[in-house]
């Protein structure tokens, strides 16, 4: 079996999630190629070496340009903060590597367009990591929609709520700095709801947005004082779809008790579907079947459901980490077939257009075209 050498950039939360996926995918799925965890790249030499040893990487490096230039690296996986996505992705594309990037693709629309143009000009395969598309229950919802089981879609409601910055004394980490993160709840979590909306319902045409920052100043991480928070704490948008459907998208990190509440509901002319990440193995299904009918819960753990056959017997539930493993699996299959996977950098650009339209709408207090 051919080997594929991977270099991963980023050692924290997403770096750990991606490392686990690269390490586990070949242990459960029959793959056309064997991924090799070659190099882990980070900023701090000591912590990067420790992370590489713990997460299963052969080498550690703090010189990302040199790693990309290596002829033995086939795939570049980007898990760094958004302000570094563009230079890493463009350098990787120009070096002829497959480019795999965490969401959102970039901090601005212009950056995302330059990244897309670079991978297209270089003719390299590229993929954007919106892992929630690969939850079996979400993939099952897509199958049911495509089969017409809930009829013509009228409504989409996407909500992603967390509570990790409710405390005003929580420090101003990088996700609260526009220069590094691009935006706050909008790009961090509402972008997931947006991607699911596009995946399940279709393209958006118009938005009416509202962004709000509740705590404008926070303690600096080094204890040297306080700093301005220049990103949104909460984001709301009414949306219209090309299909004629209407919807709403909400992201907030100020909802006490909500840890990772990523939920959507879709209403069609013949039925409805609903999903909650905190109960990610279940898909709520309603069909018009006469008086007394209601939602039923489908446990998406049967071998016939997407991705599940590679794992455990029915009822042995999967977790958050499996969505990344499924994403890496689909990337490797696409590489073997030399086909562009989805979502890819074009999806990233389209998502960014919507995010920026929501920002414009919040500023103008009017509907904005995407």
N, C-alpha and C positions, 0 to 999 in steps of 0.2 A: 504494500500500500504506500502511495506517495505521501510524503510528509509536508506539512505546511507550517513554517515557522512564524510565530506570532510575537509582536512586540506590543506591550500594553503600557499606556501612558496614564498614570494616576494610581495612587496607592491607598486611597481612602475608601469611602462607602461604595461608590460605583466600581472602583478598581477591585475591591474584594468580590463584589457580585459577579463581575465579568470573569475574574480569575476562576472562581468556582465553576462557572459555566464552561469555560475552556477545559478545565480539568475533568469535569464529569461527563461531558457530552459523549465521548467515545466509550464510556463505561456502560451506557444504556442504549444508545442508538447505533445501528449499523451505518458506518460512515464511509463515503467514497474516498476520503483522505484523512490522514491522522494529524490533528493539530499538535504542535510542539510549543510548550510555554517557554519561549526562548529568552526574552528580556523584559524585565519590568523597569519602567522609567519613573523617577520621582525627583523632587527638588533636593531633599536632604539625603546625603550619602548613607548615613547610619540607619535611618528609618527605612530607607528604600531597600537596603540589604536585608534588614530584618523582615520586611514585608515579603520580599522575594523568597526568602527561606520558608516563611510560614505558608505562603500561598502556592508554592510549588513551581517557581520560576527558576530557570537554570542560571540566569545572570541578573545583575542589578546595574543600573546606570543612571547618571544624572545629566548625561549629554544627549539630549533627544535628537539633535541634528545629526550627530554621528551614528546613532542607531538607525535612523531612517536611511542614511546613506549606505548602510551595509547591504551587500548583495545577497546575504543569506536570510534576510527578513522578507516575508511574503505578505503579511497582513499587519497593518497598523490599527490598533484599537485605542480610541481616544476617550478617556474618562476624566479629563481635567476640567477645571472651571471654564466657563464659556468664553472668557477673554483669550484663551489660548487655542481654541478649536481651529480658527482660521489658519494661523501659520503652520500648525502641525499637519492639518489635512492637506493644505496646498503643497507643502513640501513632500508629503507622502505620495500624493498623486503624481507630482513631477518625477518622483523616483520610481514610478511604476508599481506602487504597492496597492493592494486592496485596502480600502479605507472604511473603517467601521467606527461610527461616532455616536456618542451619547447625545440625548436631547437636552434642550432644544439645539438645533444644528449650530446656531451662532447667537450672538447677542443682538445683532441687527439684521435687517433684511439685506442690506448691501453686503455684509460679510457672508451671509448664507448664499447669496447669488454668486459671489466670487468663488466660494467653495464648490458649488455646483458646476460652475463654468470650468474650474480647474480639473475636476474628475472627468468631465465630459471631454475636454480637450485632450487629456492624457489617455482616454479610452480605458480607464480602470474601473473595476467593479466597486460599488460603494453601497453602504447601508447605514440607515439611521436607527438607533436603538430605541424604539417605543415598545418596550417589552410587554405591555399589557395586551397588545394584540395577540400575544401567544399564550394567554391563559386559556386552557381548554374550553371553559364556559363562554368566553368572549368569541373564540373562533367558531364555536357551535352556534352562537347567536348570528354570526355572519353567514354561516351556511343556511340557517333558517330564513334569514331575510332574503338571501339570493334565491331561495326556492319559493319565495312568495308566500311563506306560511303566515305572516302577519299582515299581508296585503300592502296597500299603499301607505307609506309612512307619513304621519302627520306631525308628530312631536318627537323631539329629542331633548332630554334634560341630563346634563352632565354636571356632577358635583364632586369636587375633591377638597376635603377639609382636613386640616391638621391643627395641632395646638402647641407646637414646640417653641413658639416665640411669644406666648401670651404674657409671660413675666417681663415687665419693663426693664428688669436688671439683667435679662439675658444679653450677652455681649453682641456687638456688631460683627458677626462672622461674615465671611466673604459673600454668602448668599444675600446679605443685606446691603451690598455695595453695587451700585449700578455699573461701575466701571468693570467689575469682574463678572457679575451675574447677568447683566443686561436688563433684567427686571426682577420682580419679587415673586409673589404667588402666581402671577400671570405666566411667566416663563417656566417656573419651577414645577408647578402642579397643574394649573389650568391648561397648560399645553398638552398634558396627557388626555384630559377630557376632550380637548379640541381634536387631537389625533384620532381618538375613538369615534368622535362624531363624523369625521371624514371617512374613516374606515368602514363604518356601519351605515351611514346615511348618504354621504356624498359631499361634494364641494359646497362651500359657503359663498354667498354673494354679498351680504350686507350685515353690519353689526352695529349695535348700540351699546357702548361700554361704559363702565364705571370703575375707576381705580381709587383705592383709599389707603392712606398710611396713617395708622393709629398712633404709633410711637415714633416721633420724628428724630429722636436722639437716643443713643444707647452707649453703655460703657464699652471702651475699646478692650480688645482681648488681652493686651499686655498690661492693663491696669493704669495706663498713663493719662486717663481722662475719658472724655466721651467723644463720639463722632456722629455725624449726621447720617440718618437712614434715608437714602434717596431712591428707594424702590417701594413698590406697593406691598402692603400687608394683605390686602384682599382685592380680588378682581371679579367683576360680574359683567356678563354680556348677554343681551338678547341677540339671536342670530336668525338669518334666513338662509335656506339652502336652495341650490339650483333646482332641486326636484319640486319645490313648493312647500316643503316641510318647514316648520318653524321650531325654534328651540332656545335653550338657555345654557350657559356655561358659567360655572362659579368655581373659584379657587380661593381658599382662605387658610392662613396659618394661625388664625385667631379664634378657634372654635374649641373651647374647653371640653375635654372628653373625647374629641375626635382625633384619633392617632394617625390613621391613614385611610380615611373614609373616601374611597374612590368609587362612586356609584353612578350608574346611568339607568334611565328608563326610556324606552322607545315605544311609542303608541302608533299602531297602524290601523287600517280599516277593518282588519280581521282579527286583531289580537295585539298583545303587548309583550315586551321582554324587559327584564330588569336584572341588574348585576351589581354586586357589592364586593369590592376586593377583599374586605375583611371576612367575607364568606365566599372566597374565590372559587370554590369547587361547585357552587350552585348557580344555576340560571333559573330565574323566575319566569314562568311562561303562562300567559293567559290567551285562550282562544275563545271566540264567540261560539259557544256550544249549547246555548239555551238557558233558561232560567236556573238560577242557583249556581252557575259556574263561577269559578274564581281562579286566582293564581295558583299554580302548583310549582313545586320546587323540583327541578331536574338536577340530580347529582351527576355532574359531568366527570365521572371517573370510570366509565365503561370503556373497554378497549376500542369500541367503535367511535368514541369521541376523539377529536383532534389531539394528537400527541400522546394519548394516554397508554396506548399499547406497549410503549417502551418502558413503562414504569411498573406499577403494582396492580394487584387484583382489584376489582371494583370495590369502592368504598374506602380504599386506603388513599387518603387525600394527598394532594400535592400542595406545594407552598410557593411563596414569592420567588424563591431562587430558581424554581423550575421554569419560570417565564423567560429568564435569561438563557437557560440551557436550550430551550426551544428556539430562541432567536439565533443563537450561535449555530444550532443544527441547520436551520434554514439557510443561514449564510454559507455554511460549508457545502450544502447541496447546490446552491446557486453557483458557487465558485467552481465546483466540479463540472457543472453544465455550461459554465461561462454565460450565465443569464443574470440579468440585473435583478437583485432581490427587492422586496418592498418591506417597510417603507425605505426609501432611499433619499438622496440629497434633494431631488425634486420635491419630494414630500416635505422635506425640511423647509424648503423655500416657500412652499404653499402655506405651511403652518405659520411661518414667520410673517407672511403677508397678513394673515388674519390677526396675529398678535399685535402687529403694528397698527392695524386698522382699529383694534380695540383701544389702544393707547391714544390714537388720534381722536376717536369718538369721545373718550373720557375728557380730553382737553377741550374739544369743540362743543360738547354737550349736544351732539346731533348724530344721526345715523351716518355711517361711513361705508363706502363701497370697499370691497376687498380687492 
